[in-house]
Every structure is written in structure tokens, then in C-alpha cells.
Amino acid sequence: MNCLGTKTLETERLILRKFLLDDADDMFNNWASSKKVTRYMTWEPYKQKEDVVPYISMCINNYSKADYMNWVIQLKENNQAIGNIGVVEIRKDISQATIGYCLGESYWHKGIMSEAFTRVIQFLFEEVDINRITATHDTRNPNSGKVMAKCGLRYEGTHRQAAINISGIIDSAVYAILKEDYIKK
């Protein structure tokens, strides 16, 4: 593995970049205060803009670590921060990265998260030299699984009552893609 930290990545419509304190308004307004967005997350919707600042500050402080990878998803057409995607766990012993993501509901069903996730997959396999990328979702949120499948991850099974989010203990669907699968595509 060759951890490179949160390197700026680009797609046709998006810039994936480090958080800035200036992102507080967009983060609060576009995704972090939404009950629909946070419904399947491990954190409650934020009540006021100032509440997102500690999270952004924590991200900024962690950017000095090579194995910390957490991107703001910025839409090129309006320069709005509309969500985020990041490596939520790295297992160096098996060269595995687990991805988590969220996106403002105004941007759902437009292929944006698939575009961002596909670019992160490319970065992790081609530059970081990860061997396995995983992601999970609450089984009551099948649209998240559709994003994973669209990005080439395969459904590997459901871990019953194996995770927790703001609604309590949940069943977790597990998806993964191996570097060899990625190369074959």
C-alpha cells in the first residue's frame, strides 16, 4: 500500500477535495441537516451550522496523516459542496479500504455518487495499491446498494443485526470489489 492522503481527484462533473472551514454552510445546508440524508447514518442531523465546524476541523487536522482519505464532493457547475465520500476504515494487513458516503438529497438519482465513488475506486486501486474495497449499507436503504453495484462492487451477503445507525441495530448488506475484478473491467 502506498497511502497518499486526501489527494484532490476530478471527474467530468466533480472535484473531490479536502474539507475547508468555508464548507460549513454548504455542508449544513446541502446534507448534514437533512433527516432524509442522515436516516441511515450513524450521526443525527445537525441542528445549526456551527455544529458542523468541529467535524470539519477534525478532518482538517487529520489531513496530515497519509492514511486519512476523506473528500468533499464539489459540483463543478456551481462550486457547491454537496456531500462527502471517504475511507472509513483501512486494514493494512489485508490491504482493504472500506468506503462511506453521503450526498445531499437534491443531488440523488443523478449518478453523482456513482461518479465520485468510481473515481475513488480508481485512485485506491491505481495509486494507493489497495487490493480490496468494501462498502456496507442498511438493508432498508437499497439505493445505496445500487450505487455500490453500479461501481462494480459485488454483493457478498447480509450480516444480520451487525451494525448500528441512528435507528438502532440494523442488518448490514456487504459489497466488495477486488483489484483483480477492477483490472478485468
C-alpha positions as CSV (number, residue, x, y, z in Angstrom):
1,M,0.0,0.0,0.0
2,N,1.1,3.5,-0.8
3,C,-1.1,5.8,1.3
4,L,-1.2,9.3,-0.3
5,G,-3.7,11.0,1.9
6,T,-6.6,13.1,0.6
7,K,-5.3,13.9,-2.8
8,T,-7.6,16.1,-5.0
9,L,-9.4,14.0,-7.6
10,E,-11.5,15.1,-10.5
11,T,-14.3,13.8,-12.7
12,E,-16.3,15.3,-15.5
13,R,-18.7,17.0,-13.1
14,L,-17.0,16.8,-9.8
15,I,-14.0,17.9,-7.7
16,L,-13.2,15.6,-4.8
17,R,-11.1,17.6,-2.4
18,K,-10.2,18.3,1.3
19,F,-12.7,20.0,3.6
20,L,-12.2,23.7,4.3
21,L,-13.8,25.7,7.1
22,D,-15.6,27.6,4.3
23,D,-17.6,24.4,3.6
24,A,-19.6,24.8,6.8
25,D,-22.6,26.5,5.1
26,D,-22.7,24.0,2.2
27,M,-22.3,21.0,4.5
28,F,-25.1,22.1,6.8
29,N,-27.5,23.3,4.1
30,N,-26.9,20.6,1.5
31,W,-26.7,17.4,3.5
32,A,-25.8,17.4,7.2
33,S,-29.0,18.9,8.5
34,S,-31.3,16.7,6.4
35,K,-33.3,13.9,8.1
36,K,-33.6,12.1,4.8
37,V,-29.8,12.1,4.3
38,T,-29.0,11.1,7.8
39,R,-31.7,8.5,8.2
40,Y,-29.3,5.6,7.7
41,M,-26.2,7.3,9.1
42,T,-24.5,6.8,12.5
43,W,-25.0,10.5,13.3
44,E,-28.1,12.7,13.8
45,P,-28.8,15.6,11.6
46,Y,-27.0,18.8,12.7
47,K,-29.3,21.4,14.2
48,Q,-27.2,24.5,13.3
49,K,-24.4,25.4,11.0
50,E,-21.9,25.9,13.9
51,D,-22.3,22.2,14.8
52,V,-20.5,21.1,11.7
53,V,-17.4,23.1,12.4
54,P,-15.9,20.6,14.9
55,Y,-16.3,17.8,12.3
56,I,-14.6,19.9,9.6
57,S,-11.8,20.9,12.0
58,M,-11.2,17.2,12.8
59,C,-11.0,16.4,9.1
60,I,-8.5,19.3,8.5
61,N,-6.4,18.1,11.5
62,N,-6.3,14.6,10.1
63,Y,-5.2,15.6,6.6
64,S,-1.6,15.4,7.7
65,K,-1.9,11.6,8.0
66,A,-1.1,9.7,4.8
67,D,-3.8,7.1,5.6
68,Y,-6.6,9.6,6.1
69,M,-8.7,10.0,3.0
70,N,-12.0,12.0,3.2
71,W,-13.2,14.1,0.4
72,V,-15.8,16.8,-0.1
73,I,-17.8,16.3,-3.2
74,Q,-17.9,19.6,-5.0
75,L,-20.1,20.1,-8.1
76,K,-18.2,22.0,-10.8
77,E,-21.3,23.7,-12.2
78,N,-22.0,25.7,-9.1
79,N,-18.9,25.1,-6.8
80,Q,-21.3,23.8,-4.1
81,A,-20.1,21.2,-1.6
82,I,-22.9,18.6,-2.0
83,G,-21.7,15.6,0.0
84,N,-18.7,13.6,1.1
85,I,-17.0,10.3,0.5
86,G,-14.2,8.8,2.4
87,V,-12.2,5.8,3.6
88,V,-13.8,5.0,7.0
89,E,-11.5,2.1,7.7
90,I,-8.2,0.7,6.4
91,R,-7.0,-2.8,7.1
92,K,-3.4,-2.7,6.1
93,D,-2.9,-6.4,7.0
94,I,-5.2,-7.4,4.1
95,S,-4.9,-4.2,2.0
96,Q,-8.6,-3.3,2.4
97,A,-10.3,0.0,2.4
98,T,-13.9,0.5,3.5
99,I,-15.8,3.4,2.0
100,G,-18.6,5.5,3.4
101,Y,-20.5,8.3,1.7
102,C,-23.5,10.7,1.8
103,L,-25.0,13.1,-0.6
104,G,-27.5,16.0,-0.4
105,E,-31.0,14.8,-1.4
106,S,-31.3,17.4,-4.1
107,Y,-28.5,15.5,-5.9
108,W,-29.8,12.0,-5.6
109,H,-30.6,9.8,-8.7
110,K,-28.3,11.8,-11.0
111,G,-25.3,9.5,-11.0
112,I,-23.2,11.8,-8.8
113,M,-22.3,9.4,-6.1
114,S,-21.5,6.7,-8.6
115,E,-19.2,9.1,-10.4
116,A,-17.5,10.1,-7.2
117,F,-17.2,6.5,-5.9
118,T,-15.9,5.3,-9.3
119,R,-13.1,7.9,-9.1
120,V,-12.2,6.9,-5.5
121,I,-12.1,3.3,-6.6
122,Q,-9.7,4.2,-9.4
123,F,-7.5,6.2,-7.0
124,L,-7.4,3.4,-4.4
125,F,-6.5,0.6,-6.9
126,E,-4.2,2.5,-9.2
127,E,-2.4,4.9,-6.9
128,V,-2.8,3.6,-3.3
129,D,-2.5,-0.1,-4.4
130,I,-5.4,-1.3,-2.3
131,N,-6.4,-4.9,-3.0
132,R,-10.0,-4.9,-1.7
133,I,-12.6,-2.2,-1.4
134,T,-15.7,-2.7,0.7
135,A,-18.9,-0.8,1.5
136,T,-21.9,-1.6,3.5
137,H,-25.5,-0.2,3.8
138,D,-28.5,-0.6,6.0
139,T,-30.7,-3.2,4.1
140,R,-33.6,-0.7,4.3
141,N,-31.6,1.6,2.0
142,P,-31.4,-0.4,-1.2
143,N,-30.5,2.7,-3.3
144,S,-27.1,2.8,-1.6
145,G,-26.6,-0.8,-2.7
146,K,-27.5,0.2,-6.3
147,V,-24.6,2.7,-6.2
148,M,-22.2,0.1,-5.0
149,A,-23.3,-2.4,-7.7
150,K,-23.1,0.3,-10.4
151,C,-19.5,1.0,-9.3
152,G,-18.6,-2.7,-9.8
153,L,-18.9,-3.9,-6.2
154,R,-20.5,-7.3,-5.7
155,Y,-23.0,-8.2,-3.1
156,E,-21.3,-10.6,-0.7
157,G,-24.1,-11.1,1.9
158,T,-26.0,-9.6,4.7
159,H,-24.7,-9.5,8.2
160,R,-27.8,-9.8,10.4
161,Q,-28.0,-7.2,13.3
162,A,-24.3,-6.5,12.8
163,A,-24.3,-2.7,12.6
164,I,-25.9,0.3,14.2
165,N,-27.1,3.7,13.0
166,I,-29.4,6.3,14.4
167,S,-32.4,4.0,14.1
168,G,-30.7,1.3,16.2
169,I,-29.2,-2.1,15.4
170,I,-29.6,-3.0,11.8
171,D,-28.9,-5.6,9.2
172,S,-25.9,-4.6,7.0
173,A,-25.5,-5.6,3.3
174,V,-21.9,-6.0,2.4
175,Y,-20.4,-5.3,-1.0
176,A,-16.8,-5.5,-2.3
177,I,-14.6,-5.3,-5.3
178,L,-11.1,-6.8,-5.7
179,K,-8.3,-5.3,-7.6
180,E,-8.4,-8.3,-10.0
181,D,-12.1,-7.6,-10.7
182,Y,-11.2,-3.9,-11.4
183,I,-8.4,-4.8,-13.8
184,K,-10.6,-7.2,-15.7
185,K,-13.1,-4.4,-16.4
